[in-house]
Amino acid sequence: MNRKRAIILNTAIIFGFFAIFLRLSSLMIVDHKALSDRAKLQQIKGENIQVMRGNIYDRRGREFAVNLELESLYCDSTEVDIDRDKVRKLSAVLGMEPKVMKAKFEPDKRFTWIDRKLSPQKAEEVKTILGMKEKSGTVAADGFGFIPEAKRFYPKGMLASHVIGAVGLDNQALEGVELKYNKYLKIAGGKVYFERDASGRMLSSGIDMQARGSDVVLTIDEGLQYIVEKELDKAMAKWRAVAASVIMMDPFTGEILALANRPSYDLNDIIRAGKNEVRDRAITDVYEPGSTFKIVIGTAALEEKIFTPESTFDVSRGSIEVGRKVVHDAHRHGVLAFREVIQKSSNVGSIMIGMRLGKEKIYEYAKRYEFGDPTGIDLPGEVSGWIRKPEKWSATSIGAIPIGQEVAVTPLQVLRAYSVVANGGYLVRPHVVSEIRTHDGQVVMSFDKAANKRVISAKTAGIFKQILETVVEEGGTATEAAVDGNKVAGKTGTAQLIDRVTKRYSKSRYVSSFVGFVPADNPKIAMIVVVYEPKGAIYGGVVAGPVFRNIADQALSYLNVPRDDVSEKNLLLVSK
């Protein structure tokens, strides 16, 4: 009997071990992967975080956009153990209503952001309230913890805001260069991992982060940008304008040296900025250019050899009738030479030139300057403007278009057209980025310096440049744009805006502008100033001209450009 029991017992033990062996084999071999994956899900919690974006620098290597590493507060609702007093204290530090904070403690939710990218001071206050012993890195207490996150920081605040753009809370690109070159500045996000025990308590953590994105080098010069924005603010205050834009460019390369708009916004506080502040008017807003558009009929007439600078026009009537519409000159003149028609900005004389050219030639030269097409600048949101084809012109168009009506342009398009005269006849491509490079200096992308397209001959450009110089001299419309010691070439523009009620040209709302380049004989900068709805004066020479002068005077000094009169004096000494 004892032997039988022993056999039964031994058999049971053997079968038991065999069953265990089979089960272990199943767990360790057959079901290993599935169980391992399940264990990882239970033991390790992963949360996406943002990694460092590339920096943005000006042309001289000065920082425009960098990164800060700040701490973000999260909670695990399954572990939260916090009393009412702590909630009150935390809410006060974080600037959050207690009920809003309590709503974040969702039952059974293992990860919830409480507040993101806290200042170092706030982070330390929170740690003190929660009784956290560690003062940096990923720490936890009572279901709360901190994760380091990258925050975009703009050291210059609102300087060059419409060029640089900004990012949101999650470092998502929103505007400007940040958006246009996002694929270079941004790289794939990292993940933070939490290891937990059976009770869900955190045991350890680690951060898997990739390297920083590529750096962007702008064509913008911080010093010139500061000068532009300072003078733009003064103009806005003086003329109580609705808005204004200034663009400064190298007329030979298309490099944008400075670009500013008002209203503007602080890059570090984009959440408070409205659409009106964020809008890059220099490339997104169109307006009728007025007399600055006379570059089209002026250069076309010279290029086609229809007129010479000394050809005469009798504008003594002070008006001209076109398609039952009468167009007047702002000031009455007698007989004017071609060059004086441009110098004094005679509408009557300009229409006479336009009529002789004909609508096909006017349109041809407008398209040579690529009016009605985007410039291709490397910023988001650029619009094309428009000019109708000749077959769609009305009876009055031949009188309106030569003086800058019935066309829509951006400030950048006008500036590029005048850069053609400045550089001897070539159409350049404006751009704000010179190169993109990795953190260790390897160049990833540089601006494609393809051959620029010739628009007019060097001879025509030279003649029209001399005419533009007279605009700023005695008898011209822009004497207040003259720079002491350097010759300026440019053109004024005064255009009426459409009345929102009557849908006709307003008698109180104007756009005042001046566009030019300096020094005229060897241009270092080309610049346009556009002031929308100034109060107290309307003429481009009075409103925008002085802004051009003030900026140009400081910019030439900053760039160490010698005065024309000093250069001429040195040449005389050398020749002797």
C-alpha angles and dihedrals in degrees: 000000000000090000091051091051091049091052091049091047093047091046091051091049092048092048090046092053089045091052090048090048091052092047093048090047089052093048096043100039115015100034098025099109096044093048092044091053091048091051091052090051090052098041103036127052118193127196127184116239134181122257130209119294118215117268124254119223135184120240091275096049098261115147120255099161128019139155133256124197108227133167126251123204120228135171139210104217092202089064103032109130108169133141129224093259093057091048089053093049094046091048091052093051094045095043091239132134111250091234090054090053093047089052088063091063094086113179115259093002108136098196132031129156112236098181132345133227100356122195113256090251094053092046092054092048091052091049090051092051091049093045094238113172098199115074102197142027124029109336133165140201133162091356094310127111145165130238122191113238135181116247123194112237128190110203094195096052109208097359110125090353095154091054099043098039121191146254132233131240092283091047091255111158114250112166147001125359089345088065101033094051097030093124089062098039095046129060131183115298125253131230132229116215128206122198113208137188126230091280092053095251115148113251101176143338140207137185124227106197131165126223124282121278123256121287123243122218114203130209086225117110112215092212094052091043090055092050091049095049094045092054092041090057090051091051092049090053095044097049097030087228126183092226143339142194135199127187124184118192141172099246093208100049105023091236110154106227096182136358126180140165135189128245093048139164144223110261090213091057105038091143088074095048120103128211091264092058096043095048113110097219093181090073107012103049124072127201138168103269099211116196096356085075089065087089086082098058092034097056093035092057091049095043092050090046091233092131138016126214088262098049109123134229127191105222096156093123089066092220143059132201119229120176094337090312121112118215119197135200116240088230128023119248137176124218112344132193117230091257090051092052087063095036094053093032095233111189092196093053092045092053090050089054090047093051091052091049094048129219096278093057093044090053092044093056093042087057091046086063086044096238106170092035130086115256091228095239112171096247126099123252102031114160127208103223115209148250120182122239114255093253089062096050118118126226090269098045094089087062098039104045098053089059095045103265127123089031130094123211141165122235089248093056091054092047091051091051092055090046086064089064091042096054099041102267109320130126109224130197112241115225139169101200122068099180147343120221140176124253090266093052102262110146111238098175136359131187113278104241096200119171111282119238119251111234103172134006122272088243093056091045091051094049094047091047089058089050091051089053089061090057088070095042130081109304094024128111096245109049088136090063092063116121118216109246098007132075116241126203118195152116137244127226131196115177132176120231122223115262108242092218106039095030087223131109109293121237093208107035118075142161113224120197147167126192126183150121137245142241086027096209095046108016118209096172137023116197143178127201118195122182118188119214101345118192122225098021136029110187117108092225092055100038106030101022096072091048089055090048095049093048095043093049092055094039094054090050091048091050092046092238109168121236116259092233092052091048091050091048091051091050090053091051091050092048090053 
